């Protein structure tokens, strides 16, 4: 029994060896199924995180807007005056602020004053400044010259709003030395101010007094004229247009009457003789407004009216005629 079992065991071993030998001669056939990569229907964690973020926004460039500077509107005006010998020219320039409707409006205006020779040899820039602009304004005006042409004189002429006459008002008398350009204030008074052609004295007409000063400012003569002209009892008058005679011995000016009623204003012309002290009218009751602006040679006054028309007044006869 035992031998039999042993023989059966050996037979089984031989059969197994034979089977293995036969299998090695046949190629191996894979039995595993290669599956495509598994894609999960749920996105991976990092993808899910990105999905929860808001979509990128375009970058907005922040900039600070600088307010544009609005240049105030202005109007520019120039005035020119020529010396009697034609060798010098005065230029007054003003730049005024204006409102949207074109009217003058603002707080300040710019002013320049220059005097220069016609041949270009000399030029003096006398003023270049800003001035307050309110109920009116002031400009250098009433330019007049010494007879030898070496000195220029002017006043600060006030132009108030609503002024009913062409007179305005003057404050201060100034002298410009045309050899050096030096500017000197001779007087700070307000009124009518005028230097004599010899450059040695100047006159100031204030209220009811006519004062003659030397160039140091001292009063050397005083003439009360209102009583002589019977103006003491009149209230609606205003003097204007003070001028010296060429020989420096006489003065003339005009008196505007009824100034409260512009349509009823009439003019009288006054002559003052400094040697005799006589003050008298040379012409009266001329309808309208007239101012002497220059004393010509002899006995003729150059006169201007409110419209800028020029006339000649003969102080001997009182006759007035249209000028050139």
QUIHUDA-V258829 format. One record per backbone hydrogen bond with DSSP energy under -0.5 kcal/mol. CO is the residue of the C=O (numbers start at 1). NH is the residue of the N-H. If there is no record, write none. Layout:
# QUIHUDA-V258829
<<CO	NH> <CO	NH>>
This chain:
# QUIHUDA-V258829
<<1	5> <2	6> <3	7> <4	8> <5	9> <6	10> <7	11> <8	12> <9	13> <10	14> <11	15> <12	16> <13	17> <14	18> <15	19> <16	20> <17	21> <18	22> <19	23> <20	24> <21	25> <22	25> <23	26> <28	30> <32	34> <33	35> <37	39> <38	40> <41	43> <44	47> <44	48> <45	49> <46	50> <47	51> <48	52> <49	52> <49	53> <50	53> <59	61> <60	62> <63	65> <65	67> <68	70> <69	71> <73	98> <75	96> <77	94> <79	92> <81	90> <83	86> <87	118> <88	83> <89	116> <90	81> <91	114> <92	79> <93	112> <94	77> <94	96> <95	110> <96	75> <97	105> <99	102> <103	99> <107	133> <109	131> <110	95> <111	129> <112	93> <113	126> <113	127> <114	91> <115	124> <116	89> <117	120> <122	117> <124	115> <124	126> <127	113> <129	111> <131	109> <132	134> <134	136> <136	134> <137	159> <139	157> <141	155> <144	153> <146	149> <150	178> <151	146> <152	176> <153	144> <154	174> <155	141> <155	157> <156	158> <156	171> <157	139> <158	169> <159	137> <160	163> <169	158> <170	191> <171	156> <172	156> <173	186> <173	187> <174	154> <175	177> <175	184> <176	152> <176	178> <177	181> <182	177> <184	175> <184	186> <187	173> <189	172> <191	170> <191	193> <192	205> <194	203> <196	199> <197	147> <200	215> <201	196> <202	213> <203	194> <204	206> <204	211> <205	192> <206	209> <208	225> <208	226> <209	206> <209	211> <210	223> <211	204> <211	213> <212	220> <212	221> <213	202> <214	217> <218	214> <221	212> <223	210> <223	225> <225	229> <226	231> <226	232> <227	230> <231	234> <235	237> <236	258> <236	259> <238	256> <240	254> <243	252> <245	248> <249	274> <249	275> <250	245> <251	272> <252	243> <253	270> <254	240> <255	268> <256	238> <257	266> <258	261> <260	262> <261	264> <262	265> <265	288> <266	257> <267	286> <268	255> <269	282> <269	283> <270	253> <271	280> <272	251> <272	274> <273	277> <278	273> <280	271> <283	269> <285	287> <286	267> <289	306> <291	304> <294	296> <294	302> <299	315> <300	296> <301	303> <301	313> <302	293> <302	294> <303	311> <304	291> <305	308> <309	305> <310	323> <311	303> <312	314> <312	321> <313	301> <313	315> <314	318> <319	314> <321	312>>
